[in-house]
Amino acid sequence: QVLLVESGGGLVQAGGSLRVSCAASGSILSIVATGWYRQAPGKQRELVAQITSGGDTNYADSVKGRFTISRDNAKNTVYLQMNSLKPEDTAIYYCNASTGRFYYWGLGTQVTVDS
């Protein structure tokens, strides 16, 4: 079992920056990949960025060059640094952890970008 708790969301002006965090606890050694997803009203949940246990990363085309995913193993925390934010980045951001067999989700944190 893995417990994920997101934090750091909020309201920011377009062009601004925000960092969201995902703190993991429980069977964290079983995690093979951690990702950030987002879901805007009326839209499907989509992958934003992912980092594997080996440190490989991948990003949605819409955020490449603006968002950076990273992790602090000592704190069992994965971060998503979001720069040059746009109104279309407004969504609930969810943390996801995969063990290869199971997927775990956090409750999400709201990010609102005001134009």
C-alpha positions as CSV (number, residue, x, y, z in Angstrom):
1,Q,0.0,0.0,0.0
2,V,1.2,3.5,-0.9
3,L,-0.2,6.7,0.4
4,L,0.3,9.9,-1.7
5,V,-0.4,13.4,-0.4
6,E,-0.2,16.4,-2.8
7,S,0.4,19.9,-1.7
8,G,1.5,23.3,-3.1
9,G,-1.4,24.1,-5.4
10,G,-2.9,27.6,-5.5
11,L,-3.8,30.6,-7.6
12,V,-1.2,32.2,-9.8
13,Q,-1.1,34.8,-12.6
14,A,-0.4,33.7,-16.1
15,G,3.4,33.6,-16.7
16,G,4.0,32.8,-13.1
17,S,5.5,29.7,-11.4
18,L,4.3,27.2,-8.9
19,R,5.7,24.0,-7.4
20,V,3.5,21.1,-6.3
21,S,4.8,18.3,-4.1
22,C,3.8,14.6,-3.7
23,A,4.8,13.0,-0.5
24,A,4.8,9.2,-0.5
25,S,4.6,6.8,2.4
26,G,4.0,3.1,2.9
27,S,5.6,0.6,0.5
28,I,7.6,3.2,-1.3
29,L,10.4,0.8,-2.3
30,S,7.9,-1.0,-4.6
31,I,7.3,2.2,-6.6
32,V,8.7,2.0,-10.2
33,A,7.3,5.2,-11.5
34,T,5.7,8.4,-10.2
35,G,3.7,10.7,-12.3
36,W,1.7,13.9,-12.2
37,Y,-1.6,13.9,-14.0
38,R,-4.1,16.7,-14.3
39,Q,-7.8,17.0,-15.0
40,A,-9.5,20.1,-16.1
41,P,-13.3,20.5,-15.9
42,G,-15.1,18.6,-18.6
43,K,-11.8,17.0,-19.7
44,Q,-10.2,13.6,-19.3
45,R,-7.4,13.1,-16.9
46,E,-4.0,13.4,-18.7
47,L,-0.4,12.6,-18.0
48,V,1.7,15.7,-17.4
49,A,5.0,14.3,-16.4
50,Q,6.5,11.1,-15.1
51,I,9.8,10.0,-13.4
52,T,10.9,6.4,-13.1
53,S,12.8,4.8,-10.2
54,G,15.8,5.0,-12.6
55,G,15.4,8.7,-13.0
56,D,14.1,8.7,-16.5
57,T,11.5,11.4,-17.2
58,N,8.9,12.1,-19.8
59,Y,6.6,15.0,-20.4
60,A,3.4,15.8,-22.2
61,D,4.1,17.9,-25.3
62,S,2.0,20.8,-23.9
63,V,4.4,21.2,-20.9
64,K,7.8,20.4,-22.3
65,G,10.2,23.2,-21.6
66,R,8.0,24.7,-18.9
67,F,7.5,22.0,-16.3
68,T,10.2,19.9,-14.6
69,I,9.6,16.8,-12.5
70,S,12.1,15.8,-9.9
71,R,12.4,13.8,-6.7
72,D,14.0,13.9,-3.3
73,N,14.6,10.3,-2.2
74,A,15.5,11.4,1.3
75,K,12.1,13.0,1.7
76,N,10.2,10.4,-0.4
77,T,8.8,13.4,-2.3
78,V,8.3,14.1,-6.0
79,Y,8.0,17.6,-7.2
80,L,6.6,19.3,-10.3
81,Q,8.0,22.7,-11.0
82,M,5.7,24.6,-13.2
83,N,7.0,27.8,-15.0
84,S,5.5,30.1,-17.6
85,L,2.0,28.9,-16.5
86,K,-0.9,29.4,-18.8
87,P,-4.6,29.6,-18.1
88,E,-5.0,26.2,-19.9
89,D,-2.8,24.7,-17.2
90,T,-5.7,25.2,-14.8
91,A,-6.7,21.8,-13.4
92,I,-6.6,19.5,-10.4
93,Y,-3.2,18.0,-10.3
94,Y,-3.0,14.4,-9.1
95,C,0.0,12.3,-8.1
96,N,0.2,8.7,-9.2
97,A,2.5,6.0,-8.2
98,S,2.9,2.7,-10.0
99,T,4.4,-0.5,-8.6
100,G,4.1,-2.3,-11.9
101,R,1.2,-4.2,-10.5
102,F,-0.9,-1.5,-8.7
103,Y,-1.6,2.2,-9.2
104,Y,-2.1,4.6,-6.4
105,W,-3.6,8.1,-6.5
106,G,-3.5,11.1,-4.3
107,L,-6.5,13.3,-3.7
108,G,-5.2,16.1,-5.9
109,T,-4.3,19.7,-5.5
110,Q,-6.0,22.6,-7.4
111,V,-3.9,24.8,-9.6
112,T,-5.6,27.8,-11.0
113,V,-3.9,30.1,-13.5
114,D,-5.6,33.5,-13.8
115,S,-5.3,35.4,-17.1
